Amino acid sequence: MTRPLDGITVVSLEHAIAAPFCTRQLADLGARVIKVERPGVGDFARDYDQRTRGLASHFVWVNRSKESLTLDLKQPDALAVLKELIAGADVLVQNLAPGAAARMGLSYEVLSAANPRLIVCDISGYGADGPYRDKKAYDLLIQSEAGFLSVTGTPDEPCKSGNSIADIAAGMYGYTSVLAALLQRGKTGKGSHIDVSMLESLGEWMGFPLYYAYEGATPPPRSAASHATIYPYGPFAAGDGGTVMLGLQNEREWKIFCEKVLLQPALATDARFDANARRNAHRGELKALILQVFGDMTAAQVVQRLDDAGIANARMNSMAEVWAHPQLQARGRLRQVASPAGDIAALLPPGANSSFDYRMDAVPAIGEHTEAILRELGRDAGAIAALREARAI
């Protein structure tokens, strides 16, 4: 089947998560993604850990279906190769240090003069201008600056997200912005410059707490795995030591919960609990009542009673349980992709599409495609050998 981005070439100067996550999703849709890496060492995310059959978990996740080209961009001959690639590309994505691309002559202004249809997506911590432009930005630091840590954790201690949420947010907005730019180019014939910041990306995802605390109002409290303002909504222990997550969204569900789960219908009209604001204010008392009921049941029994009552609930799964999740298995959401360490499992991208299959190709070894790409650009064996001798590739 034809994929949406078949025929689109993306060149990426990328490392870590934000830009690689953006470009992997472009590759999922069929784009040819040429990942430029440093000779010998490659993207430093390759060395984050060795948890996936000796490969780095982060790298395996965000780099499948790409071609790896090694270039030492401090050397003029290597930089010339890159500029030649970009001249024929549709998209350039980069998350180098602020200003680094421009210093190499790779700003949008310079590149678009030679290739007016080029789309350039710059991903950074804080954006291309402003007082924080040159400030170093790592995922945890952006979680802090964007206010995420202030509303996540326990009342006693803030906690970071268990995944790289700021990088993921920036990668998603980079991805969708490139798609929008391709659509725009189809209308105007011209490329465009995209400036994505991690701070602004995660800031968008903070919309609820920002508006909850609008004009100096009290922000939502840190409430561990419970909802900050809706109750009961969160984890509850069962008698066998298991944990069940449940959530109530409205007064109709609260009444059903009292009648069919707690088996105490009178609680529905108890003056302490007859509206969400009052349940929230009396969390401790209500939690004790719920745990008293759940304490005589196994987690499976609690889930069954919640299901029978039509109350939303979930198990708190481990990573192993997610890999083996019956719903993912039933929907055929797992595939095998090749890698330097052999075939490994991978989740299909979200959004099953009836008109095409997602691209699920190999995770590349460092520089695996260097020679083939150079030959495409017209370099013969002697020229390639000279570049290798100079350690430019």
LINZI-V609756 format. One record per backbone hydrogen bond with DSSP energy under -1.0 kcal/mol. NH is the residue of the N-H (numbers start at 1). CO is the residue of the C=O. If there is no record, write none. Layout:
nh->NH co->CO
nh->NH co->CO
//
This chain:
nh->5 co->29
nh->6 co->3
nh->8 co->5
nh->10 co->32
nh->11 co->91
nh->12 co->34
nh->13 co->93
nh->21 co->17
nh->22 co->18
nh->23 co->19
nh->24 co->20
nh->25 co->21
nh->26 co->22
nh->27 co->23
nh->28 co->24
nh->29 co->25
nh->30 co->27
nh->31 co->26
nh->32 co->8
nh->34 co->10
nh->35 co->67
nh->36 co->12
nh->37 co->69
nh->41 co->39
nh->42 co->38
nh->46 co->43
nh->47 co->44
nh->48 co->45
nh->52 co->55
nh->54 co->50
nh->55 co->52
nh->60 co->56
nh->61 co->57
nh->62 co->58
nh->65 co->362
nh->67 co->33
nh->69 co->35
nh->71 co->37
nh->72 co->392
nh->73 co->71
nh->75 co->72
nh->79 co->75
nh->80 co->76
nh->81 co->77
nh->82 co->78
nh->83 co->79
nh->84 co->80
nh->85 co->81
nh->86 co->82
nh->87 co->83
nh->88 co->85
nh->89 co->86
nh->90 co->9
nh->91 co->9
nh->92 co->119
nh->93 co->11
nh->94 co->121
nh->95 co->13
nh->100 co->97
nh->103 co->99
nh->105 co->102
nh->106 co->101
nh->111 co->107
nh->112 co->108
nh->115 co->111
nh->118 co->115
nh->119 co->90
nh->120 co->192
nh->121 co->92
nh->122 co->194
nh->123 co->94
nh->124 co->196
nh->133 co->130
nh->135 co->132
nh->142 co->138
nh->143 co->139
nh->144 co->140
nh->145 co->141
nh->146 co->142
nh->147 co->144
nh->148 co->143
nh->149 co->143
nh->151 co->148
nh->154 co->157
nh->159 co->152
nh->165 co->163
nh->168 co->164
nh->169 co->165
nh->170 co->166
nh->171 co->167
nh->172 co->168
nh->173 co->169
nh->174 co->170
nh->175 co->171
nh->176 co->172
nh->177 co->173
nh->178 co->174
nh->179 co->175
nh->180 co->176
nh->181 co->177
nh->182 co->178
nh->183 co->179
nh->184 co->180
nh->185 co->181
nh->186 co->182
nh->188 co->184
nh->189 co->185
nh->191 co->116
nh->194 co->120
nh->196 co->122
nh->198 co->124
nh->199 co->125
nh->201 co->197
nh->202 co->198
nh->203 co->199
nh->204 co->200
nh->205 co->201
nh->207 co->204
nh->210 co->206
nh->211 co->207
nh->212 co->208
nh->213 co->209
nh->214 co->211
nh->217 co->214
nh->224 co->153
nh->226 co->223
nh->227 co->233
nh->234 co->246
nh->236 co->244
nh->238 co->242
nh->239 co->294
nh->239 co->297
nh->241 co->238
nh->244 co->236
nh->245 co->314
nh->246 co->234
nh->247 co->312
nh->248 co->232
nh->254 co->250
nh->255 co->251
nh->256 co->252
nh->257 co->253
nh->258 co->254
nh->259 co->255
nh->260 co->256
nh->261 co->257
nh->262 co->257
nh->264 co->258
nh->267 co->264
nh->268 co->265
nh->269 co->266
nh->270 co->267
nh->273 co->270
nh->274 co->270
nh->279 co->275
nh->280 co->276
nh->281 co->277
nh->282 co->278
nh->286 co->282
nh->287 co->283
nh->288 co->284
nh->289 co->285
nh->290 co->286
nh->291 co->287
nh->292 co->288
nh->293 co->289
nh->294 co->290
nh->295 co->291
nh->296 co->293
nh->297 co->294
nh->302 co->298
nh->303 co->299
nh->304 co->300
nh->305 co->301
nh->306 co->302
nh->307 co->303
nh->308 co->304
nh->309 co->305
nh->310 co->307
nh->311 co->306
nh->314 co->245
nh->317 co->315
nh->322 co->318
nh->323 co->319
nh->324 co->320
nh->325 co->322
nh->329 co->325
nh->330 co->326
nh->331 co->327
nh->332 co->329
nh->333 co->328
nh->335 co->346
nh->337 co->344
nh->342 co->339
nh->344 co->337
nh->346 co->335
nh->348 co->333
nh->359 co->28
nh->363 co->338
nh->368 co->365
nh->369 co->68
nh->370 co->367
nh->373 co->369
nh->374 co->370
nh->375 co->371
nh->376 co->372
nh->377 co->373
nh->378 co->375
nh->379 co->374
nh->384 co->380
nh->385 co->381
nh->386 co->382
nh->387 co->383
nh->388 co->384
nh->389 co->385
nh->390 co->386
nh->391 co->388
nh->392 co->387
//
